[in-house]
């Protein structure tokens, strides 16, 4: 896993940024230790340790973006830097990252009710249920068209997908797949 620095600071992610296969702000070839944590329908985070004297260490800031391959079966994923800390002993930089899907915590949905999974997919794409620009897509191969998803108050999309009681995951079941800006059930 050799991460690429996509952005040294906070930026909005869009399809153009994902399609860019250049090295952007450089590669982190000096990673000393790297771990990705992923659980079924749960966390998707990573932690990297980089020497403080790494060539591109100056580009590592909270809110910045890294592109890395988290496992053997998925392509490169965008991760946002949540925390940058220095180890006391040797001064190495420890980065705590979360997959870009966690940005859905910052994107609220307006109240709505949808009957059936296809209505939920349509609601996700409907700009009337958003309060701001949202580059994410949601899809499903489920066939349940009778269950009802109810969102009575403005709620972050990530919670609606699977982070609360009565979420899409609770109502329809299934397994979530996070792939950069795409969420599949």
Secondary structure, DSSP 4 states (H G I P E B T S, - for coil): ---EEEESS-----HHHHH--S-TT-B-TTEEEEEEEE-TTS-EEEEEEE-TT-TTGGG--TT-EEEEE-SSSS-EEEEEEEEEEE-TTT--EEEEEEEGGGGGGG-EEPPEEEESHHHHHHHHH-GGGBSS----EEE------S-EEEE-S-EEHHHHHHTSTT-HHHHH----EEETTEEE-
